[in-house]
Amino acid sequence: MTRQQVLDLYFMDARCKLIDLAAFLDRVDRGTGEADFRLSALQDSLKALSGAEPLRAKTVLLTLSDPTLEPAAKALGKGAVGAWPGAN
């Protein structure tokens, strides 16, 4: 597809997601107490979007992922949290 076709097809969806992310960050900022590792991981991931480097999606995914090669002996919780707590 041409860039124009990609923009025509996907721009409104990306715009919506960007506004949703901005609203989420505003809600976090208005909250009280300390943020945990997930906010730092998200902020680190957002840096990948500001550049023109290829493979931004891969960079974001790797920023949020556990880079260890060995399986954990015990789960840290009952469910996934979306970011690796050891990253920061």
Phi and psi restraints in degrees (range 20) as a CNS / XPLOR table:
assign (resid 1 and name C) (resid 2 and name N)
       (resid 2 and name CA) (resid 2 and name C) 1.0 -80.7 20.0 2
assign (resid 2 and name N) (resid 2 and name CA)
       (resid 2 and name C) (resid 3 and name N) 1.0 164.6 20.0 2
assign (resid 2 and name C) (resid 3 and name N)
       (resid 3 and name CA) (resid 3 and name C) 1.0 -59.7 20.0 2
assign (resid 3 and name N) (resid 3 and name CA)
       (resid 3 and name C) (resid 4 and name N) 1.0 -39.5 20.0 2
assign (resid 3 and name C) (resid 4 and name N)
       (resid 4 and name CA) (resid 4 and name C) 1.0 -61.8 20.0 2
assign (resid 4 and name N) (resid 4 and name CA)
       (resid 4 and name C) (resid 5 and name N) 1.0 -41.2 20.0 2
assign (resid 4 and name C) (resid 5 and name N)
       (resid 5 and name CA) (resid 5 and name C) 1.0 -65.5 20.0 2
assign (resid 5 and name N) (resid 5 and name CA)
       (resid 5 and name C) (resid 6 and name N) 1.0 -41.3 20.0 2
assign (resid 5 and name C) (resid 6 and name N)
       (resid 6 and name CA) (resid 6 and name C) 1.0 -62.2 20.0 2
assign (resid 6 and name N) (resid 6 and name CA)
       (resid 6 and name C) (resid 7 and name N) 1.0 -45.6 20.0 2
assign (resid 6 and name C) (resid 7 and name N)
       (resid 7 and name CA) (resid 7 and name C) 1.0 -61.5 20.0 2
assign (resid 7 and name N) (resid 7 and name CA)
       (resid 7 and name C) (resid 8 and name N) 1.0 -44.7 20.0 2
assign (resid 7 and name C) (resid 8 and name N)
       (resid 8 and name CA) (resid 8 and name C) 1.0 -60.9 20.0 2
assign (resid 8 and name N) (resid 8 and name CA)
       (resid 8 and name C) (resid 9 and name N) 1.0 -38.2 20.0 2
assign (resid 8 and name C) (resid 9 and name N)
       (resid 9 and name CA) (resid 9 and name C) 1.0 -83.1 20.0 2
assign (resid 9 and name N) (resid 9 and name CA)
       (resid 9 and name C) (resid 10 and name N) 1.0 -38.4 20.0 2
assign (resid 9 and name C) (resid 10 and name N)
       (resid 10 and name CA) (resid 10 and name C) 1.0 -115.8 20.0 2
assign (resid 10 and name N) (resid 10 and name CA)
       (resid 10 and name C) (resid 11 and name N) 1.0 -7.5 20.0 2
assign (resid 10 and name C) (resid 11 and name N)
       (resid 11 and name CA) (resid 11 and name C) 1.0 -60.1 20.0 2
assign (resid 11 and name N) (resid 11 and name CA)
       (resid 11 and name C) (resid 12 and name N) 1.0 -47.9 20.0 2
assign (resid 11 and name C) (resid 12 and name N)
       (resid 12 and name CA) (resid 12 and name C) 1.0 -63.4 20.0 2
assign (resid 12 and name N) (resid 12 and name CA)
       (resid 12 and name C) (resid 13 and name N) 1.0 -36.6 20.0 2
assign (resid 12 and name C) (resid 13 and name N)
       (resid 13 and name CA) (resid 13 and name C) 1.0 -66.1 20.0 2
assign (resid 13 and name N) (resid 13 and name CA)
       (resid 13 and name C) (resid 14 and name N) 1.0 -44.5 20.0 2
assign (resid 13 and name C) (resid 14 and name N)
       (resid 14 and name CA) (resid 14 and name C) 1.0 -65.1 20.0 2
assign (resid 14 and name N) (resid 14 and name CA)
       (resid 14 and name C) (resid 15 and name N) 1.0 -39.3 20.0 2
assign (resid 14 and name C) (resid 15 and name N)
       (resid 15 and name CA) (resid 15 and name C) 1.0 -59.8 20.0 2
assign (resid 15 and name N) (resid 15 and name CA)
       (resid 15 and name C) (resid 16 and name N) 1.0 -45.5 20.0 2
assign (resid 15 and name C) (resid 16 and name N)
       (resid 16 and name CA) (resid 16 and name C) 1.0 -60.5 20.0 2
assign (resid 16 and name N) (resid 16 and name CA)
       (resid 16 and name C) (resid 17 and name N) 1.0 -44.7 20.0 2
assign (resid 16 and name C) (resid 17 and name N)
       (resid 17 and name CA) (resid 17 and name C) 1.0 -65.9 20.0 2
assign (resid 17 and name N) (resid 17 and name CA)
       (resid 17 and name C) (resid 18 and name N) 1.0 -37.1 20.0 2
assign (resid 17 and name C) (resid 18 and name N)
       (resid 18 and name CA) (resid 18 and name C) 1.0 -66.2 20.0 2
assign (resid 18 and name N) (resid 18 and name CA)
       (resid 18 and name C) (resid 19 and name N) 1.0 -43.3 20.0 2
assign (resid 18 and name C) (resid 19 and name N)
       (resid 19 and name CA) (resid 19 and name C) 1.0 -64.6 20.0 2
assign (resid 19 and name N) (resid 19 and name CA)
       (resid 19 and name C) (resid 20 and name N) 1.0 -39.6 20.0 2
assign (resid 19 and name C) (resid 20 and name N)
       (resid 20 and name CA) (resid 20 and name C) 1.0 -62.6 20.0 2
assign (resid 20 and name N) (resid 20 and name CA)
       (resid 20 and name C) (resid 21 and name N) 1.0 -42.0 20.0 2
assign (resid 20 and name C) (resid 21 and name N)
       (resid 21 and name CA) (resid 21 and name C) 1.0 -64.4 20.0 2
assign (resid 21 and name N) (resid 21 and name CA)
       (resid 21 and name C) (resid 22 and name N) 1.0 -43.2 20.0 2
assign (resid 21 and name C) (resid 22 and name N)
       (resid 22 and name CA) (resid 22 and name C) 1.0 -61.2 20.0 2
assign (resid 22 and name N) (resid 22 and name CA)
       (resid 22 and name C) (resid 23 and name N) 1.0 -41.5 20.0 2
assign (resid 22 and name C) (resid 23 and name N)
       (resid 23 and name CA) (resid 23 and name C) 1.0 -65.0 20.0 2
assign (resid 23 and name N) (resid 23 and name CA)
       (resid 23 and name C) (resid 24 and name N) 1.0 -39.3 20.0 2
assign (resid 23 and name C) (resid 24 and name N)
       (resid 24 and name CA) (resid 24 and name C) 1.0 -60.5 20.0 2
assign (resid 24 and name N) (resid 24 and name CA)
       (resid 24 and name C) (resid 25 and name N) 1.0 -47.5 20.0 2
assign (resid 24 and name C) (resid 25 and name N)
       (resid 25 and name CA) (resid 25 and name C) 1.0 -64.3 20.0 2
assign (resid 25 and name N) (resid 25 and name CA)
       (resid 25 and name C) (resid 26 and name N) 1.0 -36.2 20.0 2
assign (resid 25 and name C) (resid 26 and name N)
       (resid 26 and name CA) (resid 26 and name C) 1.0 -61.9 20.0 2
assign (resid 26 and name N) (resid 26 and name CA)
       (resid 26 and name C) (resid 27 and name N) 1.0 -42.2 20.0 2
assign (resid 26 and name C) (resid 27 and name N)
       (resid 27 and name CA) (resid 27 and name C) 1.0 -64.4 20.0 2
assign (resid 27 and name N) (resid 27 and name CA)
       (resid 27 and name C) (resid 28 and name N) 1.0 -40.5 20.0 2
assign (resid 27 and name C) (resid 28 and name N)
       (resid 28 and name CA) (resid 28 and name C) 1.0 -61.9 20.0 2
assign (resid 28 and name N) (resid 28 and name CA)
       (resid 28 and name C) (resid 29 and name N) 1.0 -44.3 20.0 2
assign (resid 28 and name C) (resid 29 and name N)
       (resid 29 and name CA) (resid 29 and name C) 1.0 -62.7 20.0 2
assign (resid 29 and name N) (resid 29 and name CA)
       (resid 29 and name C) (resid 30 and name N) 1.0 -34.0 20.0 2
assign (resid 29 and name C) (resid 30 and name N)
       (resid 30 and name CA) (resid 30 and name C) 1.0 -78.7 20.0 2
assign (resid 30 and name N) (resid 30 and name CA)
       (resid 30 and name C) (resid 31 and name N) 1.0 -15.3 20.0 2
assign (resid 30 and name C) (resid 31 and name N)
       (resid 31 and name CA) (resid 31 and name C) 1.0 -70.6 20.0 2
assign (resid 31 and name N) (resid 31 and name CA)
       (resid 31 and name C) (resid 32 and name N) 1.0 164.0 20.0 2
assign (resid 31 and name C) (resid 32 and name N)
       (resid 32 and name CA) (resid 32 and name C) 1.0 -105.3 20.0 2
assign (resid 32 and name N) (resid 32 and name CA)
       (resid 32 and name C) (resid 33 and name N) 1.0 164.3 20.0 2
assign (resid 32 and name C) (resid 33 and name N)
       (resid 33 and name CA) (resid 33 and name C) 1.0 84.6 20.0 2
assign (resid 33 and name N) (resid 33 and name CA)
       (resid 33 and name C) (resid 34 and name N) 1.0 -178.8 20.0 2
assign (resid 33 and name C) (resid 34 and name N)
       (resid 34 and name CA) (resid 34 and name C) 1.0 -89.1 20.0 2
assign (resid 34 and name N) (resid 34 and name CA)
       (resid 34 and name C) (resid 35 and name N) 1.0 143.7 20.0 2
assign (resid 34 and name C) (resid 35 and name N)
       (resid 35 and name CA) (resid 35 and name C) 1.0 -82.7 20.0 2
assign (resid 35 and name N) (resid 35 and name CA)
       (resid 35 and name C) (resid 36 and name N) 1.0 159.2 20.0 2
assign (resid 35 and name C) (resid 36 and name N)
       (resid 36 and name CA) (resid 36 and name C) 1.0 -103.3 20.0 2
assign (resid 36 and name N) (resid 36 and name CA)
       (resid 36 and name C) (resid 37 and name N) 1.0 -167.5 20.0 2
assign (resid 36 and name C) (resid 37 and name N)
       (resid 37 and name CA) (resid 37 and name C) 1.0 -60.3 20.0 2
assign (resid 37 and name N) (resid 37 and name CA)
       (resid 37 and name C) (resid 38 and name N) 1.0 -23.9 20.0 2
assign (resid 37 and name C) (resid 38 and name N)
       (resid 38 and name CA) (resid 38 and name C) 1.0 -65.5 20.0 2
assign (resid 38 and name N) (resid 38 and name CA)
       (resid 38 and name C) (resid 39 and name N) 1.0 -37.9 20.0 2
assign (resid 38 and name C) (resid 39 and name N)
       (resid 39 and name CA) (resid 39 and name C) 1.0 -66.1 20.0 2
assign (resid 39 and name N) (resid 39 and name CA)
       (resid 39 and name C) (resid 40 and name N) 1.0 -43.0 20.0 2
assign (resid 39 and name C) (resid 40 and name N)
       (resid 40 and name CA) (resid 40 and name C) 1.0 -61.8 20.0 2
assign (resid 40 and name N) (resid 40 and name CA)
       (resid 40 and name C) (resid 41 and name N) 1.0 -41.8 20.0 2
assign (resid 40 and name C) (resid 41 and name N)
       (resid 41 and name CA) (resid 41 and name C) 1.0 -65.0 20.0 2
assign (resid 41 and name N) (resid 41 and name CA)
       (resid 41 and name C) (resid 42 and name N) 1.0 -40.1 20.0 2
assign (resid 41 and name C) (resid 42 and name N)
       (resid 42 and name CA) (resid 42 and name C) 1.0 -65.8 20.0 2
assign (resid 42 and name N) (resid 42 and name CA)
       (resid 42 and name C) (resid 43 and name N) 1.0 -43.2 20.0 2
assign (resid 42 and name C) (resid 43 and name N)
       (resid 43 and name CA) (resid 43 and name C) 1.0 -63.3 20.0 2
assign (resid 43 and name N) (resid 43 and name CA)
       (resid 43 and name C) (resid 44 and name N) 1.0 -39.6 20.0 2
assign (resid 43 and name C) (resid 44 and name N)
       (resid 44 and name CA) (resid 44 and name C) 1.0 -63.7 20.0 2
assign (resid 44 and name N) (resid 44 and name CA)
       (resid 44 and name C) (resid 45 and name N) 1.0 -38.7 20.0 2
assign (resid 44 and name C) (resid 45 and name N)
       (resid 45 and name CA) (resid 45 and name C) 1.0 -66.4 20.0 2
assign (resid 45 and name N) (resid 45 and name CA)
       (resid 45 and name C) (resid 46 and name N) 1.0 -37.0 20.0 2
assign (resid 45 and name C) (resid 46 and name N)
       (resid 46 and name CA) (resid 46 and name C) 1.0 -63.1 20.0 2
assign (resid 46 and name N) (resid 46 and name CA)
       (resid 46 and name C) (resid 47 and name N) 1.0 -27.9 20.0 2
assign (resid 46 and name C) (resid 47 and name N)
       (resid 47 and name CA) (resid 47 and name C) 1.0 -61.2 20.0 2
assign (resid 47 and name N) (resid 47 and name CA)
       (resid 47 and name C) (resid 48 and name N) 1.0 -31.8 20.0 2
assign (resid 47 and name C) (resid 48 and name N)
       (resid 48 and name CA) (resid 48 and name C) 1.0 -66.6 20.0 2
assign (resid 48 and name N) (resid 48 and name CA)
       (resid 48 and name C) (resid 49 and name N) 1.0 -23.9 20.0 2
assign (resid 48 and name C) (resid 49 and name N)
       (resid 49 and name CA) (resid 49 and name C) 1.0 -80.3 20.0 2
assign (resid 49 and name N) (resid 49 and name CA)
       (resid 49 and name C) (resid 50 and name N) 1.0 -21.4 20.0 2
assign (resid 49 and name C) (resid 50 and name N)
       (resid 50 and name CA) (resid 50 and name C) 1.0 -80.3 20.0 2
assign (resid 50 and name N) (resid 50 and name CA)
       (resid 50 and name C) (resid 51 and name N) 1.0 -18.1 20.0 2
assign (resid 50 and name C) (resid 51 and name N)
       (resid 51 and name CA) (resid 51 and name C) 1.0 -94.4 20.0 2
assign (resid 51 and name N) (resid 51 and name CA)
       (resid 51 and name C) (resid 52 and name N) 1.0 176.9 20.0 2
assign (resid 51 and name C) (resid 52 and name N)
       (resid 52 and name CA) (resid 52 and name C) 1.0 -106.7 20.0 2
assign (resid 52 and name N) (resid 52 and name CA)
       (resid 52 and name C) (resid 53 and name N) 1.0 17.9 20.0 2
assign (resid 52 and name C) (resid 53 and name N)
       (resid 53 and name CA) (resid 53 and name C) 1.0 -69.4 20.0 2
assign (resid 53 and name N) (resid 53 and name CA)
       (resid 53 and name C) (resid 54 and name N) 1.0 144.7 20.0 2
assign (resid 53 and name C) (resid 54 and name N)
       (resid 54 and name CA) (resid 54 and name C) 1.0 -71.5 20.0 2
assign (resid 54 and name N) (resid 54 and name CA)
       (resid 54 and name C) (resid 55 and name N) 1.0 164.1 20.0 2
assign (resid 54 and name C) (resid 55 and name N)
       (resid 55 and name CA) (resid 55 and name C) 1.0 64.8 20.0 2
assign (resid 55 and name N) (resid 55 and name CA)
       (resid 55 and name C) (resid 56 and name N) 1.0 41.3 20.0 2
assign (resid 55 and name C) (resid 56 and name N)
       (resid 56 and name CA) (resid 56 and name C) 1.0 -60.5 20.0 2
assign (resid 56 and name N) (resid 56 and name CA)
       (resid 56 and name C) (resid 57 and name N) 1.0 -39.9 20.0 2
assign (resid 56 and name C) (resid 57 and name N)
       (resid 57 and name CA) (resid 57 and name C) 1.0 -62.0 20.0 2
assign (resid 57 and name N) (resid 57 and name CA)
       (resid 57 and name C) (resid 58 and name N) 1.0 -41.7 20.0 2
assign (resid 57 and name C) (resid 58 and name N)
       (resid 58 and name CA) (resid 58 and name C) 1.0 -63.1 20.0 2
assign (resid 58 and name N) (resid 58 and name CA)
       (resid 58 and name C) (resid 59 and name N) 1.0 -43.7 20.0 2
assign (resid 58 and name C) (resid 59 and name N)
       (resid 59 and name CA) (resid 59 and name C) 1.0 -62.1 20.0 2
assign (resid 59 and name N) (resid 59 and name CA)
       (resid 59 and name C) (resid 60 and name N) 1.0 -44.0 20.0 2
assign (resid 59 and name C) (resid 60 and name N)
       (resid 60 and name CA) (resid 60 and name C) 1.0 -62.1 20.0 2
assign (resid 60 and name N) (resid 60 and name CA)
       (resid 60 and name C) (resid 61 and name N) 1.0 -47.1 20.0 2
assign (resid 60 and name C) (resid 61 and name N)
       (resid 61 and name CA) (resid 61 and name C) 1.0 -60.1 20.0 2
assign (resid 61 and name N) (resid 61 and name CA)
       (resid 61 and name C) (resid 62 and name N) 1.0 -43.9 20.0 2
assign (resid 61 and name C) (resid 62 and name N)
       (resid 62 and name CA) (resid 62 and name C) 1.0 -67.4 20.0 2
assign (resid 62 and name N) (resid 62 and name CA)
       (resid 62 and name C) (resid 63 and name N) 1.0 -33.1 20.0 2
assign (resid 62 and name C) (resid 63 and name N)
       (resid 63 and name CA) (resid 63 and name C) 1.0 -64.0 20.0 2
assign (resid 63 and name N) (resid 63 and name CA)
       (resid 63 and name C) (resid 64 and name N) 1.0 -33.9 20.0 2
assign (resid 63 and name C) (resid 64 and name N)
       (resid 64 and name CA) (resid 64 and name C) 1.0 -91.6 20.0 2
assign (resid 64 and name N) (resid 64 and name CA)
       (resid 64 and name C) (resid 65 and name N) 1.0 -8.6 20.0 2
assign (resid 64 and name C) (resid 65 and name N)
       (resid 65 and name CA) (resid 65 and name C) 1.0 -95.6 20.0 2
assign (resid 65 and name N) (resid 65 and name CA)
       (resid 65 and name C) (resid 66 and name N) 1.0 155.9 20.0 2
assign (resid 65 and name C) (resid 66 and name N)
       (resid 66 and name CA) (resid 66 and name C) 1.0 -76.2 20.0 2
assign (resid 66 and name N) (resid 66 and name CA)
       (resid 66 and name C) (resid 67 and name N) 1.0 118.0 20.0 2
assign (resid 66 and name C) (resid 67 and name N)
       (resid 67 and name CA) (resid 67 and name C) 1.0 -86.1 20.0 2
assign (resid 67 and name N) (resid 67 and name CA)
       (resid 67 and name C) (resid 68 and name N) 1.0 -3.5 20.0 2
assign (resid 67 and name C) (resid 68 and name N)
       (resid 68 and name CA) (resid 68 and name C) 1.0 -68.8 20.0 2
assign (resid 68 and name N) (resid 68 and name CA)
       (resid 68 and name C) (resid 69 and name N) 1.0 152.4 20.0 2
assign (resid 68 and name C) (resid 69 and name N)
       (resid 69 and name CA) (resid 69 and name C) 1.0 -99.9 20.0 2
assign (resid 69 and name N) (resid 69 and name CA)
       (resid 69 and name C) (resid 70 and name N) 1.0 -26.2 20.0 2
assign (resid 69 and name C) (resid 70 and name N)
       (resid 70 and name CA) (resid 70 and name C) 1.0 -88.8 20.0 2
assign (resid 70 and name N) (resid 70 and name CA)
       (resid 70 and name C) (resid 71 and name N) 1.0 139.9 20.0 2
assign (resid 70 and name C) (resid 71 and name N)
       (resid 71 and name CA) (resid 71 and name C) 1.0 -66.7 20.0 2
assign (resid 71 and name N) (resid 71 and name CA)
       (resid 71 and name C) (resid 72 and name N) 1.0 147.3 20.0 2
assign (resid 71 and name C) (resid 72 and name N)
       (resid 72 and name CA) (resid 72 and name C) 1.0 -70.8 20.0 2
assign (resid 72 and name N) (resid 72 and name CA)
       (resid 72 and name C) (resid 73 and name N) 1.0 142.2 20.0 2
assign (resid 72 and name C) (resid 73 and name N)
       (resid 73 and name CA) (resid 73 and name C) 1.0 -68.1 20.0 2
assign (resid 73 and name N) (resid 73 and name CA)
       (resid 73 and name C) (resid 74 and name N) 1.0 -31.9 20.0 2
assign (resid 73 and name C) (resid 74 and name N)
       (resid 74 and name CA) (resid 74 and name C) 1.0 -147.0 20.0 2
assign (resid 74 and name N) (resid 74 and name CA)
       (resid 74 and name C) (resid 75 and name N) 1.0 138.4 20.0 2
assign (resid 74 and name C) (resid 75 and name N)
       (resid 75 and name CA) (resid 75 and name C) 1.0 -65.4 20.0 2
assign (resid 75 and name N) (resid 75 and name CA)
       (resid 75 and name C) (resid 76 and name N) 1.0 143.4 20.0 2
assign (resid 75 and name C) (resid 76 and name N)
       (resid 76 and name CA) (resid 76 and name C) 1.0 -78.0 20.0 2
assign (resid 76 and name N) (resid 76 and name CA)
       (resid 76 and name C) (resid 77 and name N) 1.0 -17.5 20.0 2
assign (resid 76 and name C) (resid 77 and name N)
       (resid 77 and name CA) (resid 77 and name C) 1.0 -163.6 20.0 2
assign (resid 77 and name N) (resid 77 and name CA)
       (resid 77 and name C) (resid 78 and name N) 1.0 -171.3 20.0 2
assign (resid 77 and name C) (resid 78 and name N)
       (resid 78 and name CA) (resid 78 and name C) 1.0 -87.1 20.0 2
assign (resid 78 and name N) (resid 78 and name CA)
       (resid 78 and name C) (resid 79 and name N) 1.0 -17.6 20.0 2
assign (resid 78 and name C) (resid 79 and name N)
       (resid 79 and name CA) (resid 79 and name C) 1.0 -147.9 20.0 2
assign (resid 79 and name N) (resid 79 and name CA)
       (resid 79 and name C) (resid 80 and name N) 1.0 171.9 20.0 2
assign (resid 79 and name C) (resid 80 and name N)
       (resid 80 and name CA) (resid 80 and name C) 1.0 -72.2 20.0 2
assign (resid 80 and name N) (resid 80 and name CA)
       (resid 80 and name C) (resid 81 and name N) 1.0 148.0 20.0 2
assign (resid 80 and name C) (resid 81 and name N)
       (resid 81 and name CA) (resid 81 and name C) 1.0 -116.1 20.0 2
assign (resid 81 and name N) (resid 81 and name CA)
       (resid 81 and name C) (resid 82 and name N) 1.0 -5.7 20.0 2
assign (resid 81 and name C) (resid 82 and name N)
       (resid 82 and name CA) (resid 82 and name C) 1.0 91.4 20.0 2
assign (resid 82 and name N) (resid 82 and name CA)
       (resid 82 and name C) (resid 83 and name N) 1.0 -5.3 20.0 2
assign (resid 82 and name C) (resid 83 and name N)
       (resid 83 and name CA) (resid 83 and name C) 1.0 -151.6 20.0 2
assign (resid 83 and name N) (resid 83 and name CA)
       (resid 83 and name C) (resid 84 and name N) 1.0 156.7 20.0 2
assign (resid 83 and name C) (resid 84 and name N)
       (resid 84 and name CA) (resid 84 and name C) 1.0 -88.1 20.0 2
assign (resid 84 and name N) (resid 84 and name CA)
       (resid 84 and name C) (resid 85 and name N) 1.0 121.3 20.0 2
assign (resid 84 and name C) (resid 85 and name N)
       (resid 85 and name CA) (resid 85 and name C) 1.0 -67.5 20.0 2
assign (resid 85 and name N) (resid 85 and name CA)
       (resid 85 and name C) (resid 86 and name N) 1.0 -20.0 20.0 2
assign (resid 85 and name C) (resid 86 and name N)
       (resid 86 and name CA) (resid 86 and name C) 1.0 -86.4 20.0 2
assign (resid 86 and name N) (resid 86 and name CA)
       (resid 86 and name C) (resid 87 and name N) 1.0 0.0 20.0 2
assign (resid 86 and name C) (resid 87 and name N)
       (resid 87 and name CA) (resid 87 and name C) 1.0 -70.5 20.0 2
assign (resid 87 and name N) (resid 87 and name CA)
       (resid 87 and name C) (resid 88 and name N) 1.0 -26.9 20.0 2
